[in-house]
């Protein structure tokens, strides 16, 4: 592939990885909550979960945290302590702003603000911790795993096929799809980590497991789209990171998985085996999802950048600052502009003829994205 294309995609991914300053703010918030929860007694614990803790965090992500009481006889007891003890402490702490309390949800949530950070604090949501630890273990196996997941998440967001509130797949589901793809490809064979090794008390170490990958990030992205377009048996095959091998939903391995008679995308939760993550996916949204994957595959096989990524690549080539107050630098061979100029250019839809050829090379529709 061309050097300009490699720089473009690499820069796009790097620009979306959470910065050290954001990481510090996330840690500071978790530590502050832990200090407050200590007042509830030694049985209480605080754990971050989701993308902010699983190694696949992207810039601007919210923070998901759960506090739970170990060996609580029932969730109602813990919820009562949260209401009567923790909420007053949060309200008295000037670092936190309580935006909303959602007590009637299946998992009660406090929506908080910590500086510029949006925080969802849940109660007794221990199921999410195991998922987080599993994904973190995969993220540690090789940097390309993390970068491919982030690249796919950027694409899914740009293509408008991401987000459970809009009846699209969640970022969690997209992450599982990437890991499954890496597991089942014969020339990739990402190791399958045993879910039984994970529990709330300790995190297993997989330092003895080695995995290497010679493919570039663009090649992996191309293969990902190609797999779900031409190889994956949409409707009968199950995305199962737990098994790490291809199997149909009729298999005894999936006897607990709902929706077996429905011809749809099936994504198994690695720990909750009776949860099919397609439960949030609307039928129209699934059609849009499949069409978007197919389109991206066709474009990349023709040596083109997927259309939904071209705008992202252009902005990352043009900007070295996401805002006047932010110093998020994009280092590429094509140079950079400041954030205010990019915003003005993007609003004015600049004529590509006015841009340097080195900047155009990476996102031009006829760019041979995978050429060597």
C-alpha positions as CSV (number, residue, x, y, z in Angstrom):
1,X,0.0,0.0,0.0
2,X,1.1,3.6,-0.4
3,X,2.9,5.4,2.3
4,X,0.4,8.2,2.3
5,X,-2.5,5.8,2.9
6,X,-0.6,4.0,5.8
7,X,0.1,7.4,7.4
8,X,-3.5,8.4,7.0
9,X,-5.1,5.4,8.7
10,X,-2.4,5.2,11.4
11,X,-2.9,8.9,12.2
12,X,-6.7,8.5,12.3
13,X,-6.4,5.7,14.8
14,X,-3.8,7.4,16.9
15,X,-5.9,10.6,17.0
16,X,-8.8,8.6,18.5
17,X,-6.8,6.8,21.2
18,X,-7.4,8.4,24.5
19,X,-4.6,10.8,25.5
20,X,-2.5,10.6,28.7
21,X,-4.3,13.6,30.1
22,X,-7.7,12.0,29.5
23,X,-6.4,8.8,31.1
24,X,-5.2,10.7,34.1
25,X,-8.6,12.3,34.5
26,X,-10.3,8.9,34.2
27,X,-8.1,7.5,37.0
28,X,-8.6,10.6,39.1
29,X,-12.3,10.2,38.9
30,X,-12.3,6.5,39.8
31,X,-10.0,7.2,42.7
32,X,-12.3,10.0,44.0
33,X,-15.3,7.7,43.8
34,X,-13.3,5.0,45.6
35,X,-12.5,7.4,48.5
36,X,-16.2,8.3,48.9
37,X,-17.4,4.7,48.7
38,X,-14.9,3.8,51.5
39,X,-17.3,5.6,53.8
40,X,-19.9,2.8,53.1
41,X,-17.7,0.2,54.7
42,X,-15.0,-2.4,53.8
43,X,-17.5,-4.7,51.9
44,X,-17.9,-2.1,49.2
45,X,-15.8,-2.0,46.0
46,X,-15.5,0.3,43.0
47,X,-14.5,-0.9,39.6
48,X,-14.4,0.9,36.2
49,X,-15.7,-1.1,33.2
50,X,-16.4,-0.7,29.6
51,X,-14.2,0.9,27.0
52,X,-12.6,3.3,29.5
53,X,-11.1,0.2,31.3
54,X,-10.9,-2.6,28.7
55,X,-8.0,-1.2,26.6
56,X,-10.1,0.0,23.7
57,X,-10.8,3.4,25.0
58,X,-11.3,6.2,22.4
59,X,-10.9,9.9,22.9
60,X,-13.9,11.6,24.4
61,X,-15.3,8.4,25.9
62,X,-17.5,8.5,28.9
63,X,-16.6,6.7,32.1
64,X,-18.6,3.7,33.3
65,X,-18.1,2.7,37.0
66,X,-19.9,0.3,39.2
67,X,-19.9,0.1,43.0
68,X,-20.9,-3.1,44.5
69,X,-21.2,-4.7,47.9
70,X,-19.5,-8.1,48.2
71,X,-21.7,-10.9,49.4
72,X,-24.8,-8.6,49.6
73,X,-27.8,-10.7,50.3
74,X,-29.8,-8.8,47.7
75,X,-29.5,-5.9,45.4
76,X,-32.2,-3.9,47.2
77,X,-30.0,-3.7,50.3
78,X,-27.1,-2.3,48.4
79,X,-29.3,0.1,46.4
80,X,-30.7,1.4,49.7
81,X,-27.2,2.2,51.0
82,X,-26.4,3.8,47.7
83,X,-29.4,6.1,48.0
84,X,-29.1,7.0,51.6
85,X,-25.3,7.1,52.1
86,X,-23.4,7.6,48.8
87,X,-25.7,10.1,47.1
88,X,-25.4,12.6,49.9
89,X,-21.6,12.3,49.8
90,X,-21.5,12.9,46.1
91,X,-23.8,16.0,46.5
92,X,-21.4,17.4,49.2
93,X,-18.3,16.8,47.1
94,X,-17.6,19.9,44.9
95,X,-15.8,17.8,42.3
96,X,-19.0,16.0,41.4
97,X,-22.3,17.2,39.9
98,X,-25.2,14.8,40.1
99,X,-27.1,15.3,36.8
100,X,-29.7,12.5,37.1
101,X,-30.6,9.5,39.2
102,X,-32.2,6.5,37.3
103,X,-33.4,4.2,40.0
104,X,-36.0,2.2,38.1
105,X,-33.7,0.8,35.5
106,X,-32.6,-2.9,35.5
107,X,-29.2,-1.6,36.6
108,X,-29.8,1.7,38.6
109,X,-27.5,4.5,37.4
110,X,-26.3,7.8,38.7
111,X,-25.3,10.2,35.9
112,X,-22.5,12.4,37.2
113,X,-20.2,15.1,35.9
114,X,-16.5,15.2,37.0
115,X,-14.8,18.3,35.5
116,X,-15.5,17.7,31.8
117,X,-16.0,14.0,32.1
118,X,-19.5,12.4,31.9
119,X,-19.7,9.5,34.4
120,X,-22.3,6.7,34.7
121,X,-22.1,5.2,38.2
122,X,-24.1,2.0,38.5
123,X,-24.8,-0.3,41.4
124,X,-24.1,-4.1,41.7
125,X,-23.3,-4.3,37.9
126,X,-20.7,-7.0,38.4
127,X,-21.5,-8.8,35.1
128,X,-19.8,-6.0,33.2
129,X,-16.5,-6.3,35.1
130,X,-15.8,-9.8,33.7
131,X,-16.4,-8.6,30.2
132,X,-14.0,-5.8,30.8
133,X,-11.3,-8.0,32.1
134,X,-11.6,-10.4,29.2
135,X,-11.3,-7.6,26.6
136,X,-8.4,-6.0,28.5
137,X,-6.6,-9.3,28.3
138,X,-7.1,-9.5,24.6
139,X,-6.0,-5.8,24.1
140,X,-2.7,-6.7,25.9
141,X,-1.8,-9.5,23.5
142,X,-0.7,-7.2,20.6
143,X,-1.0,-3.5,19.7
144,X,-2.6,-4.4,16.4
145,X,-5.6,-5.9,18.1
146,X,-6.3,-2.6,19.9
147,X,-5.7,-0.5,16.7
148,X,-8.0,-2.7,14.6
149,X,-10.8,-2.5,17.1
150,X,-10.5,1.3,17.2
151,X,-10.4,1.5,13.4
152,X,-13.6,-0.5,13.1
153,X,-15.3,1.5,15.8
154,X,-14.3,4.8,14.0
155,X,-15.7,3.3,10.8
156,X,-18.9,2.1,12.4
157,X,-19.5,5.5,14.0
158,X,-18.8,7.4,10.7
159,X,-21.0,5.0,8.8
160,X,-23.9,5.5,11.3
161,X,-24.1,1.8,12.3
162,X,-23.0,2.1,15.9
163,X,-24.9,2.8,19.1
164,X,-27.5,0.7,21.0
165,X,-29.7,3.8,21.9
166,X,-30.4,4.1,18.1
167,X,-31.0,0.3,17.8
168,X,-27.6,-0.3,16.3
169,X,-24.9,-2.6,17.6
170,X,-23.0,-1.4,20.7
171,X,-19.3,-0.8,20.7
172,X,-19.0,-3.9,22.9
173,X,-20.5,-6.0,20.1
174,X,-18.2,-4.5,17.5
175,X,-15.2,-5.4,19.7
176,X,-16.4,-9.0,19.9
177,X,-16.8,-9.1,16.1
178,X,-13.2,-8.0,15.6
179,X,-11.8,-10.5,18.1
180,X,-13.9,-13.3,16.6
181,X,-12.6,-12.4,13.1
182,X,-9.0,-12.6,14.3
183,X,-9.7,-15.9,16.1
184,X,-11.2,-17.8,13.2
185,X,-9.0,-16.7,10.3
186,X,-6.6,-19.5,9.5
187,X,-3.6,-17.2,8.9
188,X,-4.3,-15.1,12.0
189,X,-5.6,-17.5,14.7
190,X,-5.7,-15.2,17.7
191,X,-5.7,-17.4,20.8
192,X,-9.0,-18.0,22.5
193,X,-8.7,-17.0,26.2
194,X,-10.7,-19.2,28.6
195,X,-13.6,-17.2,30.1
196,X,-13.6,-19.6,33.1
197,X,-10.3,-18.1,34.2
198,X,-12.0,-14.7,35.0
199,X,-13.7,-13.8,38.3
200,X,-14.3,-10.8,40.4
201,X,-11.5,-11.5,42.9
202,X,-8.5,-11.7,40.5
203,X,-7.5,-11.2,36.9
204,X,-5.6,-14.0,35.2
205,X,-2.2,-13.4,33.5
206,X,-1.6,-14.5,30.0
207,X,2.0,-13.3,29.7
208,X,2.9,-16.8,28.4
209,X,0.7,-16.4,25.4
210,X,2.4,-15.0,22.3
211,X,0.6,-13.8,19.1
212,X,2.1,-12.1,16.1
213,X,0.7,-10.6,13.0
214,X,2.5,-9.5,9.9
215,X,-0.4,-7.8,8.2
216,X,-0.7,-4.0,8.2
217,X,-3.7,-2.3,9.8
218,X,-5.3,-1.5,6.4
219,X,-4.9,-5.1,5.4
220,X,-6.5,-6.3,8.6
221,X,-9.4,-3.8,8.1
222,X,-9.9,-5.0,4.5
223,X,-9.9,-8.6,5.7
224,X,-12.4,-7.8,8.4
225,X,-14.9,-6.4,6.0
226,X,-14.3,-9.2,3.5
227,X,-14.9,-11.9,6.2
228,X,-18.3,-10.5,7.2
229,X,-19.2,-10.0,3.5
230,X,-18.2,-13.3,1.9
231,X,-17.3,-15.9,4.6
232,X,-19.4,-15.3,7.7
233,X,-22.7,-17.2,7.5
234,X,-25.0,-14.4,8.4
235,X,-28.1,-15.8,10.1
236,X,-26.8,-19.2,11.1
237,X,-23.2,-18.6,12.4
238,X,-22.6,-17.2,15.8
239,X,-19.9,-14.6,16.7
240,X,-18.6,-16.4,19.8
241,X,-15.3,-15.2,21.3
242,X,-15.9,-17.7,24.1
243,X,-15.4,-20.6,21.6
244,X,-13.1,-18.9,19.2
245,X,-14.1,-21.2,16.4
246,X,-16.8,-21.1,13.8
247,X,-20.1,-22.8,14.7
248,X,-23.8,-22.6,13.8
249,X,-26.5,-21.5,16.2
250,X,-28.0,-25.1,16.0
251,X,-24.9,-26.3,17.9
252,X,-25.4,-27.6,21.4
253,X,-22.8,-25.0,22.5
254,X,-25.5,-22.3,22.0
255,X,-28.5,-24.1,23.5
256,X,-29.1,-21.2,25.9
257,X,-28.8,-18.5,23.2
258,X,-32.2,-17.0,22.3
259,X,-33.3,-16.3,18.8
260,X,-32.3,-19.6,17.3
261,X,-35.2,-19.7,14.8
262,X,-34.6,-16.1,13.6
263,X,-32.4,-15.5,10.6
264,X,-30.3,-12.6,12.0
265,X,-26.8,-11.7,13.1
266,X,-26.0,-13.6,16.3
267,X,-23.4,-12.3,18.8
268,X,-23.0,-14.3,22.0
269,X,-22.1,-12.6,25.3
270,X,-19.0,-14.5,26.4
271,X,-20.3,-14.8,30.0
272,X,-24.0,-14.5,29.8
273,X,-24.7,-17.4,27.5
274,X,-28.4,-16.6,27.4
275,X,-27.8,-13.1,26.0
276,X,-27.8,-12.6,22.3
277,X,-26.3,-9.1,21.7
278,X,-28.5,-8.7,18.6
279,X,-31.3,-7.9,21.1
280,X,-30.7,-4.1,20.6
281,X,-30.4,-4.4,16.8
282,X,-33.5,-3.3,14.8
283,X,-34.4,-5.1,11.6
284,X,-33.9,-2.0,9.5
285,X,-30.7,-1.2,11.3
286,X,-29.4,-4.7,10.6
287,X,-30.1,-4.2,6.9
288,X,-28.1,-0.9,7.0
289,X,-25.3,-2.7,8.9
290,X,-25.0,-5.4,6.4
291,X,-25.1,-3.0,3.5
292,X,-22.4,-0.8,5.1
293,X,-20.1,-3.7,5.7
294,X,-20.6,-4.9,2.1
295,X,-19.9,-1.5,0.7
296,X,-16.8,-1.0,2.7
297,X,-15.5,-4.4,1.6
298,X,-16.1,-3.7,-2.1
299,X,-14.4,-0.3,-1.8
300,X,-11.4,-1.6,-0.1
301,X,-11.1,-4.6,-2.5
302,X,-11.0,-2.0,-5.3
303,X,-8.1,-0.2,-3.5
304,X,-10.3,2.7,-2.2
305,X,-10.8,4.2,1.2
306,X,-14.3,3.4,2.5
307,X,-16.4,6.4,1.8
308,X,-17.5,6.9,5.4
309,X,-13.8,7.3,6.4
310,X,-12.7,9.8,3.8
311,X,-14.0,12.8,5.7
312,X,-12.3,11.6,8.9
313,X,-9.0,11.1,7.0
314,X,-9.2,14.6,5.5
315,X,-9.8,16.3,8.8
316,X,-6.9,14.4,10.5
317,X,-4.6,15.4,7.7
318,X,-5.6,19.0,8.0
319,X,-5.6,19.5,11.7
320,X,-3.0,19.4,14.4
321,X,-5.3,20.7,17.1
322,X,-8.8,19.5,17.9
323,X,-9.6,22.9,19.5
324,X,-7.6,26.0,20.5
325,X,-7.3,24.7,24.0
326,X,-6.2,21.2,23.0
327,X,-2.8,20.0,21.8
328,X,-3.7,16.7,20.2
329,X,-1.1,16.4,17.5
330,X,-1.4,14.4,14.3
331,X,2.0,13.6,13.0
332,X,1.9,12.7,9.3
333,X,4.0,13.3,6.2
334,X,1.3,15.6,4.9
335,X,1.7,18.4,7.5
336,X,-1.2,20.0,9.5
337,X,-3.4,23.0,10.1
338,X,-4.9,24.4,13.3
339,X,-8.4,23.4,14.5
340,X,-10.1,26.7,13.7
341,X,-8.9,26.6,10.1
342,X,-10.1,23.1,9.7
343,X,-13.5,23.9,11.0
344,X,-13.8,26.8,8.6
345,X,-12.6,24.7,5.7
346,X,-14.9,21.8,6.5
347,X,-17.9,24.2,6.7
348,X,-16.9,25.8,3.4
349,X,-16.4,22.4,1.6
350,X,-13.0,23.4,0.2
351,X,-12.1,22.7,-3.4
352,X,-9.7,19.7,-3.3
353,X,-7.7,21.3,-6.0
354,X,-6.6,23.9,-3.4
355,X,-5.1,21.2,-1.2
356,X,-1.5,19.9,-1.5
357,X,-1.3,16.6,-3.4
358,X,0.4,14.9,-0.5
359,X,-2.7,15.6,1.6
360,X,-5.1,14.5,-1.1
361,X,-3.4,11.1,-1.7
362,X,-4.7,9.4,1.3
363,X,-8.4,10.1,0.9
364,X,-9.0,10.6,-2.8
365,X,-11.8,8.2,-4.0
366,X,-9.5,6.5,-6.6
367,X,-6.6,6.1,-4.1
368,X,-5.2,2.6,-4.2
369,X,-5.5,2.1,-0.5
370,X,-3.9,-1.3,-0.3
371,X,-1.4,-1.0,-3.1
372,X,2.2,-1.8,-2.3
